[in-house]
Each structure stands twice: as structure tokens, then as C-alpha cells.
């Protein structure tokens, strides 16, 4: 590889010209130059016209014929690149040995970086004019997609080079943000699987993107082929020299993003921060005093047993008199304190199992009581509805335990007004949130003729709603789902299933 010639400016005008042509921190958009050989087919003329239409306005097309052989002597191509400030070139040539060939050339510093030769398959070509539909607006950036194992090969090959060149050819100018309304068309390249020694064909398809209403916040996207449709056969390639490729891939120092300490980005693109905390001294932490954490006398006696032998050791020790008796308080060692089980550090599913064993006793609560006359008593046994001591430790345990109690316990009650008058204050006392958690409520519903006459209800109109609506059962328990057998309600479930 020949070294790049260095030109020293002789005056200020020449210096400004060389500064404009030298590598910039932010380069100008890449311009593509279209040239053709002395012999070029009509098919290549149509193909280059369509590619020039997709590349506008960053494209220059020359119609004059040029006797240039890119893989033999590329000095003429470098001259055209420097004169027109073009970093990409499409060179069309046609011969008996290599018919309908397009040579894609990339330049760096107005020197040839690499080249890819693609042969057009004439049987499958369809131009833009053959698709009678709307075309994309000039100057918009397309969506570019590649599919095929040859494009994704971890080993460098002619297809990976073709993917890199095609991406630079059609991606357009570099922008920081893209408006969704500007995404109007897509260019898709696919390659067949390799079979034997025959190289697979590269298929190029262009689709128009249409958005329609879908009834949601996201629109419905449809694609329609707009042309051109071209198939390419892989030809000769010229890879970049290692030194030139390294120089071309070098990034300027001003564009390097400084890494922020303890700040990272995940796969989705969200910013994630890391906070480092020093070792905390929790010995002097003031915690909330609760009855559930209070030590019992038995535990205190066991702790005092650790100092039982201290009396013998200090039997002959007589403290000095200070004129007044002073009580000396001896603190117990930390090791003698009972170790609390970290219940809240367990996973939620294990805590729920602990609550089921601790608070679900009994699983069935009978709220029906009878007095000495054999009738329903207007009270309920408070020991049955009393909340477990575990629910009085802290707010989190209380909320979790009550959810298990009211959703898993079966409650039995009668339909009579006396029993309902006793049950209703309890339902009001547990609150709306706990009433919504009730799942299994069995209500006995069977009135004889005397009871019907007592309540002033006809026998054929005896229903659960007719008796309990007076005490606003629907307002307390909400809508219910019930199973009936004959004229008797056997089971009622309230809230969700």
C-alpha cells in the first residue's frame, strides 16, 4: 500500500481548501457517483436509474462512457471520487464474460477502500415503473433489513462484505433522531442457503410501509412492494488493506462518549445506576417497640443463668462505700437474647404457607348460635371471629395474614333476622377491604310456613334477597353467585372466583 501523499499549503487559501478536504469530526453525507463502462446494456441503464432514484438527492449520475477496469486500475475512479467529493460509486459494465455487472466501490481519503462485484439476473428484474402504486418521498431514510445465514456468518466472507457495502450505500445521512412519519419504505436483502459450490443469489426487494387504524394506540402496519425488484449474483471482491481499514475505522477523540462511573445501560436501553453504601452500624438503631417482640420472664431467667457463677468469683470483693447505696445495673450479653426468625425475608409463597398453618384454625367458622329456647341467638361467639395474635405484630404481616384468613376460611350463617342482626355488625367491623376478600360463605335458607308468616313473606316468594335485603346484604357483600337445588340456596360465593 502506497502512503497517502501529504501536501503542505503555501498560502491561506490553499490551507482552507485542504482543511475542508481533510477528515472532519462530523463528515458530510456520503454522495454516490453512478458511472458506466464503454459497453453497458439497456438492463443496467434501467437498474442504475432506479437505484439513482432511491439515492436522491445524495447521488450524481454521469451518462458519458468510461474505459475503466476497476479491478485492474482504479486510479481513474479515485480521480472521479476526488473531483466530485464522492465516497461511494456504482459502476455499470457489460461484457460477454461478465454480463450485466454492477461494481460497488467504497473510498477512504479518495482512495479505493474495497469493492464488490454483483451480477444482475435479467429474468427477475422489475423496475419502479412496472409497479403501479405510490412511491416513497425523495430524501427519506429507508429501513434496511438483512436475512440469511450467509450475512450473519462470524467469519468474514464476500457476503458479509456485500452486507457492509449495501448498508453504506442505502442508509443515507447520519441523524440523531428519526420521525416515525418519515419511515415510508423498507429495503430488504435476503440470501438463499448455500448448496454445494454454487454461490447463493442475493434478492433485493423494496416495500412501501402503510399505517392504518387498529383501534389501539399502535397503528396497524402493512407493506406493499413498490420496486425495484433485483436479484444479484456474487462476483469478484476486493477487500480493504488492514492498515487502511484500521485508519478508516478510527474514531475521533471528540466523539468518544465518556463512561460514567456506576452508570450502565441494559439490553432494553434503560439507564441503570449502581449505588455503593458503606457498612451500616445497626446496633444503635431505634426500633419500634411491639408486644410481639417483648422478652418473656422465662427467657430473662435463662439469660441471668449465664452470670450464676460470677457470685462465687467475687465472693470476697467488698465495694468501697461512697456514702450512699448505689445500684449497679449489669447488662446481659447480646448472645443471651433470643434470635428472631426473619419471617419477612422469606419469599411471598413461603410466607403464605406459614400464614396458612398459623392462622387458619379452624378452617370453618360457624356463626349460627342457638339460645335455650332452640332459636337463633342474636349474638355470635367472639372467640371464633377474633383475629390471630400474628396479625398484631406489624402492618405488613397483618395485611398478608388477613388476606389468607378471609379468603380461605368458610363462614356459616343463618338466614334468620336474629342471626343476621348478630352477623351484620361483625361484617361492618372487618371493613370493606376484608369483606371483598370473602370467598366461601354458606347461608342456610329454608323457611317453614310459621317463619314465613312471622316475617310476612308468602311461601312461593321466599328468596334470600327477600329476607336479607332489609339489612343491606348486597351493600355489604356485593353481587353473589349462588347454587340452588330446588328452593334452597346451598352455597354462595362473594367477590371474585
matplotlib code that plots the C-alpha trace (Angstrom):
import matplotlib.pyplot as plt

x = [0.0, 1.4, 1.4, -1.0, 0.7, 1.0, 0.6, 1.9, -0.2, 1.7, -0.9, -4.1, -6.4, -4.8, -4.8, -8.6, -9.1, -7.1, -8.8, -12.2, -11.0, -9.3, -11.1, -13.7, -15.1, -18.6, -18.4, -20.7, -23.4, -22.0, -22.6, -22.9, -21.5, -23.0, -20.7, -20.8, -18.4, -18.0, -20.4, -23.5, -26.7, -30.2, -31.0, -28.2, -29.4, -32.9, -31.3, -29.0, -31.8, -33.9, -31.0, -30.3, -34.0, -33.7, -30.5, -31.6, -30.6, -27.2, -26.4, -24.7, -25.2, -22.9, -24.0, -20.7, -18.9, -15.6, -13.0, -12.1, -11.4, -11.9, -10.1, -7.1, -6.5, -8.7, -6.8, -9.5, -12.2, -10.2, -9.9, -13.8, -14.2, -11.9, -13.4, -17.0, -16.4, -18.0, -17.2, -19.4, -19.6, -21.8, -20.0, -22.1, -20.4, -21.5, -19.3, -19.6, -17.5, -19.3, -22.7, -24.8, -22.3, -22.6, -19.4, -19.9, -16.9, -16.1, -13.5, -11.5, -9.4, -10.4, -8.6, -10.3, -11.1, -12.9, -15.0, -17.8, -19.0, -22.6, -24.2, -27.8, -30.1, -32.1, -35.0, -36.3, -35.7, -38.8, -38.3, -40.1, -42.3, -43.7, -45.2, -48.3, -48.5, -47.4, -43.7, -41.7, -40.8, -37.4, -34.8, -36.2, -34.2, -35.3, -35.5, -32.8, -33.1, -30.9, -31.9, -29.9, -27.2, -24.5, -25.0, -24.7, -21.6, -19.0, -16.2, -15.5, -16.7, -17.9, -21.5, -20.5, -18.6, -21.6, -23.8, -21.4, -21.2, -25.0, -25.7, -23.4, -25.0, -28.6, -28.5, -28.5, -27.2, -26.5, -29.1, -29.7, -33.5, -35.9, -39.5, -41.9, -43.9, -40.7, -40.4, -42.2, -40.3, -38.1, -35.3, -34.9, -31.9, -32.2, -29.8, -30.5, -28.8, -25.6, -25.9, -22.6, -20.2, -22.8, -23.0, -26.5, -28.3, -29.0, -32.6, -33.3, -36.9, -38.4, -41.6, -43.9, -45.0, -48.6, -50.1, -53.8, -56.0, -56.1, -58.4, -55.4, -52.6, -50.3, -51.2, -51.5, -48.6, -48.9, -46.3, -46.7, -43.9, -43.1, -39.9, -37.4, -37.0, -33.5, -31.6, -27.8, -25.1, -22.0, -18.9, -15.4, -14.5, -11.5, -11.1, -9.6, -5.9, -5.5, -3.7, -6.2, -9.2, -7.8, -7.3, -10.9, -12.4, -10.6, -12.9, -12.1, -11.4, -14.1, -16.9, -15.9, -18.6, -17.0, -18.0, -19.9, -18.9, -21.6, -24.0, -24.8, -27.4, -29.3, -30.4, -33.7, -31.8, -32.8, -30.2, -29.3, -27.3, -25.3, -25.1, -22.4, -23.2, -20.8, -21.2, -24.0, -23.9, -27.4, -26.5, -27.8, -30.9, -34.1, -36.8, -40.4, -41.4, -44.0, -45.6, -44.8, -41.0, -41.1, -39.0, -40.8, -39.7, -38.5, -36.1, -34.8, -34.2, -32.2, -30.1, -29.4, -28.2, -25.1, -24.0, -24.7, -21.0, -20.0, -21.1, -18.6, -15.7, -16.5, -17.5, -14.7, -15.0, -16.3, -17.0, -15.9, -18.5, -19.5, -21.8, -24.9, -26.0, -25.9, -27.5, -25.2, -27.0, -25.4, -26.4, -26.9, -24.7, -26.2, -25.7, -28.2, -31.0, -33.4, -32.8, -35.8, -36.7, -36.5, -40.1, -40.3, -37.2, -38.8, -40.4, -44.1, -45.2, -43.4, -44.9, -48.4, -47.7, -46.7, -49.9, -52.0, -50.5, -50.5, -53.9, -56.2, -57.6, -60.4, -61.0, -64.8, -66.4, -70.0, -71.7, -75.0, -75.8, -79.0, -80.4, -82.0, -85.3, -83.7, -83.9, -81.1, -79.3, -78.8, -75.1, -72.0, -69.1, -66.4, -63.7, -64.4, -64.1, -61.2, -58.1, -55.0, -52.2, -49.9, -51.9, -50.9, -47.2, -46.8, -48.8, -47.2, -47.8, -51.3, -52.3, -50.9, -52.3, -55.9, -55.9, -55.3, -57.8, -60.8, -60.1, -59.6, -62.0, -65.5, -68.2, -71.6, -74.6, -78.3, -80.9, -83.0, -83.1, -81.9, -78.7, -78.2, -78.6, -75.6, -73.5, -74.0, -72.0, -69.1, -69.2, -69.2, -66.4, -64.0, -64.1, -64.8, -61.4, -61.8, -65.4, -64.1, -61.8, -64.6, -64.8, -66.7, -70.0, -72.7, -76.1, -78.9, -82.0, -85.1, -88.2, -91.2, -94.7, -94.6, -91.4, -92.9, -95.9, -93.7, -91.7, -94.8, -93.5, -95.5, -94.2, -93.8, -91.9, -89.3, -85.9, -82.6, -82.9, -86.3, -85.1, -81.6, -82.2, -83.7, -80.2, -78.4, -76.6, -75.9, -74.4, -72.1, -71.1, -71.7, -73.1, -73.2, -73.0, -75.3, -76.1, -79.7, -81.2, -84.9, -85.9, -82.8, -79.6, -76.8, -73.6, -72.9, -69.5, -68.9, -66.4, -64.1, -63.8]
y = [0.0, 3.4, 6.1, 9.0, 12.0, 14.9, 18.4, 21.5, 24.6, 27.6, 30.3, 30.7, 29.9, 26.5, 25.8, 26.4, 24.2, 21.4, 21.7, 21.3, 18.2, 16.7, 14.2, 16.0, 15.2, 15.3, 14.2, 15.3, 12.9, 10.3, 11.0, 8.2, 8.5, 6.5, 5.7, 3.3, 1.4, 1.7, -1.2, -1.1, -3.0, -1.5, -3.6, -1.9, 1.5, 0.8, -0.7, 2.3, 4.7, 3.0, 3.0, 6.6, 7.4, 5.7, 7.6, 11.1, 13.8, 12.3, 10.9, 12.1, 10.2, 10.5, 9.3, 9.5, 6.2, 5.5, 2.9, 1.9, -1.6, -1.2, -4.4, -3.7, 0.0, 2.1, 5.4, 6.9, 6.0, 7.8, 10.8, 10.9, 10.5, 13.4, 15.8, 15.1, 14.6, 11.1, 8.3, 5.7, 4.6, 2.3, 1.3, -0.5, -2.7, -5.4, -7.9, -11.4, -12.8, -10.8, -9.7, -7.1, -6.3, -3.6, -2.8, -1.2, 0.8, 2.5, 5.2, 6.4, 9.6, 9.5, 6.1, 2.8, 1.0, -2.1, -3.3, -5.8, -7.0, -8.1, -9.6, -8.7, -11.6, -10.3, -12.8, -11.4, -7.6, -5.4, -1.6, 1.1, 2.0, -1.6, -1.2, 1.0, 2.4, 5.2, 5.8, 7.0, 10.7, 11.7, 12.2, 9.9, 7.3, 3.8, 0.8, -1.7, -5.4, -8.5, -12.1, -15.2, -17.2, -16.0, -12.4, -13.4, -15.5, -14.9, -15.5, -12.7, -13.6, -12.0, -11.9, -10.1, -7.6, -7.1, -6.5, -3.8, -2.1, -2.3, -0.8, 2.2, 2.6, 2.9, 4.1, 7.8, 10.6, 10.0, 11.6, 11.6, 11.2, 9.8, 10.8, 7.8, 9.6, 9.6, 5.8, 5.3, 2.4, -0.5, -2.2, -5.9, -8.1, -11.9, -14.6, -18.3, -21.1, -22.4, -25.6, -27.1, -24.9, -22.6, -19.2, -18.3, -15.3, -12.1, -10.8, -7.1, -6.1, -2.6, -2.3, 0.7, 1.0, 1.9, 2.6, 2.1, 2.5, -0.6, 0.6, 0.8, 3.2, 1.4, 1.6, -1.4, -1.6, -3.1, -3.5, -3.2, -3.9, -0.7, -1.8, -2.2, -5.9, -7.1, -10.4, -10.3, -13.0, -12.7, -11.9, -10.6, -8.8, -6.7, -6.4, -3.5, -3.4, -3.9, -0.6, 1.4, -0.4, 0.4, 4.1, 4.2, 2.7, 5.1, 7.4, 11.0, 11.7, 14.3, 11.8, 9.3, 9.0, 9.2, 6.3, 7.4, 5.6, 3.2, 4.0, 1.4, 0.6, -2.6, -4.6, -2.6, 0.7, 1.9, 3.6, 1.6, 3.0, 1.3, 2.8, 1.7, 2.0, 1.7, -0.8, 0.4, 0.1, -1.2, -1.7, 1.7, 1.6, 2.6, 0.1, 0.2, -1.4, -4.1, -6.6, -9.4, -8.8, -8.4, -11.0, -13.2, -13.9, -17.4, -16.1, -13.5, -16.1, -18.2, -15.1, -14.5, -18.1, -17.2, -15.0, -17.6, -18.4, -14.8, -14.6, -17.2, -15.4, -12.1, -13.5, -11.7, -8.5, -5.5, -2.3, 0.9, 2.9, 6.2, 7.4, 6.2, 2.8, 2.7, 0.1, -1.4, -2.5, -5.4, -5.6, -9.0, -10.1, -9.9, -13.6, -14.4, -12.5, -14.8, -14.9, -13.7, -15.7, -13.4, -14.1, -11.0, -12.1, -15.3, -15.4, -14.5, -18.0, -19.4, -16.7, -17.6, -21.2, -20.0, -17.9, -20.9, -23.1, -20.3, -18.5, -21.0, -22.7, -23.6, -23.6, -23.5, -20.8, -21.4, -18.1, -19.7, -19.9, -21.1, -19.9, -22.0, -21.9, -23.5, -20.4, -18.4, -16.2, -12.5, -12.8, -14.6, -16.2, -13.6, -16.2, -17.6, -14.2, -12.9, -12.2, -14.2, -12.7, -13.0, -10.2, -7.8, -7.8, -5.3, -3.8, -6.0, -9.3, -8.1, -7.3, -10.6, -12.8, -11.2, -11.8, -15.5, -15.7, -14.2, -15.8, -19.4, -19.6, -21.0, -19.0, -20.5, -18.2, -18.4, -16.5, -15.5, -11.9, -12.6, -14.3, -11.7, -8.9, -10.5, -11.1, -7.7, -5.7, -8.1, -7.6, -3.9, -4.0, -6.0, -3.3, -3.1, -4.5, -7.6, -8.1, -8.1, -11.0, -13.3, -16.3, -19.1, -18.1, -20.7, -19.4, -21.8, -20.9, -22.9, -21.3, -23.1, -21.8, -20.3, -18.4, -17.1, -15.9, -14.4, -12.4, -11.6, -13.4, -15.6, -19.2, -19.0, -15.7, -17.0, -15.9, -15.0, -11.4, -11.0, -11.7, -10.2, -7.2, -5.4, -5.4, -4.3, -7.6, -6.6, -3.3, -5.2, -8.3, -7.2, -9.3, -13.0, -16.2, -18.9, -22.6, -23.6, -27.1, -26.9, -23.9, -23.9, -21.9, -24.4, -22.3, -18.6, -17.2, -13.5, -11.4, -13.0, -16.7]
z = [0.0, -1.0, 1.7, 1.4, -0.1, 2.2, 0.7, 2.5, 1.9, 0.5, 1.3, 3.4, 0.5, -0.1, 3.6, 3.8, 0.8, 2.3, 5.7, 4.0, 2.2, 5.3, 7.6, 9.7, 13.1, 11.6, 7.9, 5.2, 4.0, 1.6, -2.0, -4.5, -8.1, -10.9, -13.9, -16.8, -18.9, -22.7, -23.2, -20.9, -21.6, -21.5, -18.5, -16.5, -17.6, -16.1, -12.9, -12.3, -13.0, -10.3, -7.8, -8.6, -7.8, -4.4, -3.6, -4.5, -3.6, -2.4, -5.9, -9.1, -12.4, -15.4, -18.8, -20.6, -21.2, -19.5, -20.4, -16.8, -15.4, -11.6, -10.5, -12.8, -12.4, -10.1, -10.5, -12.7, -10.2, -7.5, -9.7, -10.1, -6.4, -5.5, -8.1, -7.1, -3.3, -3.5, -1.1, -2.9, -6.5, -8.7, -11.9, -14.6, -17.2, -19.6, -21.4, -22.8, -19.9, -17.2, -18.4, -16.5, -13.8, -11.1, -9.2, -5.8, -4.6, -1.3, -0.9, 2.1, 1.6, -2.1, -2.4, -3.1, 0.2, -1.0, -4.0, -4.6, -8.0, -8.3, -11.4, -12.2, -13.0, -16.0, -15.7, -12.4, -12.8, -12.4, -12.4, -10.4, -13.3, -13.5, -10.0, -10.4, -6.9, -4.8, -4.3, -1.3, -0.9, -2.1, 0.6, 3.3, 5.2, 4.5, 6.8, 5.9, 6.8, 6.0, 6.3, 5.6, 7.4, 4.9, 6.0, 9.7, 9.3, 12.1, 9.5, 7.0, 3.5, 0.3, 1.7, 4.9, 2.8, 0.5, 3.5, 4.8, 1.4, 0.8, 4.2, 3.5, 0.0, 1.2, 4.8, 3.9, 6.2, 9.9, 12.1, 15.9, 15.8, 13.2, 12.9, 12.7, 9.9, 7.8, 7.7, 4.5, 2.8, 3.5, 1.6, 2.3, 1.3, 1.6, 0.6, -0.1, 1.7, 0.2, -1.8, -3.0, -4.8, -6.3, -4.6, -3.5, -5.0, -3.2, -3.5, -3.2, -2.5, -1.8, 0.1, 0.9, 4.5, 5.2, 8.6, 9.3, 12.3, 14.5, 17.4, 19.8, 20.4, 18.0, 14.3, 12.0, 9.6, 6.1, 3.4, -0.4, -2.9, -4.8, -6.7, -7.9, -7.7, -8.4, -7.9, -7.8, -8.3, -6.2, -8.3, -7.6, -4.4, -3.3, 0.5, 2.2, 3.2, 7.0, 7.6, 5.6, 7.2, 10.7, 9.8, 8.3, 11.5, 13.8, 15.7, 16.6, 20.2, 20.4, 19.7, 22.3, 25.0, 28.4, 30.6, 33.7, 36.9, 38.2, 35.4, 32.8, 30.1, 30.0, 26.9, 26.5, 26.6, 30.1, 32.2, 35.3, 38.3, 41.0, 44.5, 46.9, 50.6, 53.4, 56.3, 58.5, 62.3, 63.3, 66.9, 67.9, 65.6, 67.5, 66.5, 67.2, 70.5, 70.0, 72.3, 70.0, 70.4, 74.2, 76.0, 78.4, 82.0, 81.2, 78.6, 81.1, 83.7, 81.2, 80.4, 84.1, 84.5, 82.4, 85.4, 88.0, 88.5, 88.9, 92.5, 93.6, 91.8, 93.5, 96.9, 98.8, 96.9, 99.1, 97.2, 98.6, 100.4, 98.8, 101.5, 99.7, 98.4, 94.6, 92.5, 89.8, 86.6, 84.8, 81.1, 79.7, 76.7, 73.3, 72.8, 75.5, 73.6, 71.7, 68.0, 66.0, 62.8, 59.7, 58.5, 56.2, 54.4, 53.1, 49.6, 49.5, 48.7, 51.8, 54.0, 52.7, 53.7, 57.2, 57.5, 56.5, 59.2, 61.8, 61.4, 59.6, 62.6, 62.3, 58.5, 59.1, 61.4, 62.4, 63.1, 64.0, 67.7, 69.5, 72.8, 75.4, 73.5, 70.4, 68.4, 66.8, 69.3, 68.5, 69.2, 67.8, 69.6, 69.6, 70.1, 66.7, 64.8, 66.9, 64.8, 65.4, 67.5, 64.5, 62.8, 65.5, 65.0, 62.1, 59.3, 56.5, 58.3, 59.3, 55.7, 54.3, 57.1, 56.9, 53.2, 53.8, 56.7, 54.9, 51.5, 52.8, 55.7, 55.3, 57.2, 58.1, 58.9, 59.0, 57.1, 60.1, 61.1, 64.6, 63.4, 60.6, 63.2, 65.1, 62.0, 60.4, 63.0, 62.5, 58.7, 59.2, 61.7, 59.5, 56.8, 53.1, 52.1, 54.2, 53.0, 49.5, 50.4, 51.5, 49.1, 50.9, 52.7, 53.4, 54.3, 55.4, 53.6, 54.4, 55.9, 57.1, 57.0, 60.5, 59.8, 56.5, 58.4, 61.1, 58.6, 56.5, 53.4, 51.1, 50.8, 47.0, 47.3, 49.8, 48.5, 50.0, 48.8, 50.3, 53.8, 53.8, 51.6, 54.6, 56.2, 53.0, 52.4, 48.9, 50.0, 52.4, 50.4, 46.8, 44.0, 44.7, 42.7, 44.1, 43.5, 44.0, 44.5, 44.5, 46.6, 48.8, 48.4, 49.2, 48.6, 48.0, 46.9, 47.0, 45.1, 42.5, 41.9]

ax = plt.figure().add_subplot(projection="3d")
ax.plot(x, y, z, "-o")
ax.set_aspect("equal")
plt.show()
